[in-house]
Amino acid sequence: MEEQEINETNAVAEKKKRKSSLGSMLGAFDSVGEKGLKRVLFNLPLLLFLAALAVLHIANNHLAESYARRIALTENEVKQLRWQYMTTAAALMKKSKQSEVAKLVGTQGLKELRVPPYKIEVKKN
């Protein structure tokens, strides 16, 4: 009695395994024959269209991610160049002050004028 129950349980489990496998699906198409094949062939253009849409969607996502990465890299580069510009501009502003220029030319032996500059006018006769 127990052996019969175990065999029945095993048979039910095997049927469930067969139903879920790909081979059983192909066997179902085979058993139906021409009618099942016609259904598959009738839906084939739709399946191919859906597959093409899936490929296009994946390609579009990859392209968008590539653009996003390039934009992020360019933004970082622009930030770095902006900071470099600001640093260089600040250094130039400091070096162009009158007191800094006087210090730089002082090492060459030039001195700052203490009297204001004056014009030399030549009279024409």
C-alpha positions in Angstrom: 0.0 0.0 0.0 2.7 2.4 0.9 4.7 1.6 -2.2 1.7 2.4 -4.4 1.3 5.8 -2.7 5.0 6.6 -3.2 4.8 5.6 -6.9 1.8 7.8 -7.4 3.5 10.7 -5.7 6.6 10.2 -7.9 4.4 10.0 -11.0 2.7 13.3 -10.1 6.1 15.0 -9.5 7.4 13.8 -12.9 4.4 15.1 -14.7 4.9 18.6 -13.1 8.5 18.5 -14.2 7.6 17.6 -17.7 5.0 20.4 -18.0 7.5 23.1 -17.0 10.3 22.0 -19.2 11.1 23.4 -22.7 10.9 19.9 -24.2 7.4 19.4 -23.1 6.4 22.7 -24.7 8.0 21.7 -28.0 6.4 18.3 -27.6 3.0 20.1 -27.3 3.6 21.9 -30.5 4.6 18.6 -32.1 1.5 16.8 -30.8 -0.8 19.5 -32.1 0.9 19.2 -35.4 0.1 21.6 -38.2 -2.3 23.7 -36.1 0.3 24.5 -33.5 2.9 25.3 -36.1 0.5 27.7 -37.8 -0.1 29.5 -34.5 3.6 30.0 -34.0 4.3 31.1 -37.5 1.3 33.5 -37.4 2.7 35.2 -34.3 6.3 35.1 -35.5 6.3 38.7 -37.1 5.0 40.1 -33.8 7.7 38.3 -31.8 10.4 39.5 -34.2 9.0 43.1 -33.9 9.1 42.8 -30.1 12.6 41.5 -30.3 13.7 44.4 -32.5 12.1 46.9 -30.1 14.0 45.3 -27.2 17.3 45.5 -29.1 16.6 49.2 -29.9 15.6 49.9 -26.3 18.9 48.4 -25.0 21.0 50.3 -27.5 19.3 53.5 -26.7 19.9 53.0 -23.0 23.6 52.3 -23.6 23.9 55.4 -25.7 22.1 57.6 -23.1 24.4 56.3 -20.3 27.4 57.0 -22.5 26.3 60.6 -23.1 25.6 61.0 -19.3 29.1 59.8 -18.5 30.7 62.2 -21.1 28.6 65.1 -19.7 29.8 64.4 -16.2 33.4 64.2 -17.2 33.1 67.5 -19.2 31.5 69.2 -16.2 34.3 68.1 -13.9 36.9 69.3 -16.4 35.1 72.7 -16.7 35.1 73.0 -12.9 38.8 72.3 -12.7 39.6 74.8 -15.5 37.4 77.4 -13.8 39.3 77.0 -10.5 42.6 77.2 -12.4 41.5 80.4 -14.1 40.4 81.9 -10.8 43.7 81.0 -9.2 45.8 82.4 -12.1 43.7 85.6 -12.2 44.1 86.2 -8.5 47.9 85.7 -8.8 48.1 88.1 -11.7 46.1 90.7 -9.8 48.5 90.4 -6.9 51.6 90.7 -9.1 50.2 93.7 -11.0 49.9 95.9 -7.8 52.2 98.8 -7.7 53.9 97.7 -4.5 54.5 94.2 -5.9 55.9 95.6 -9.2 58.2 97.9 -7.1 59.5 94.8 -5.2 60.1 92.9 -8.4 62.1 95.7 -10.2 63.9 96.6 -7.0 66.0 93.4 -7.4 67.2 94.8 -10.7 68.4 98.1 -9.2 65.4 100.3 -10.2 63.7 102.5 -7.6 60.2 103.9 -7.4 59.9 107.6 -8.2 59.2 109.8 -5.2 58.1 112.8 -7.3 55.2 112.7 -9.7 56.0 112.5 -13.4 56.0 115.7 -15.4 55.6 116.6 -19.1 58.4 118.0 -21.2 57.0 120.4 -23.7 59.0 121.6 -26.7 58.0 125.0 -28.1 58.0 125.2 -31.9 59.3 128.5 -33.3 
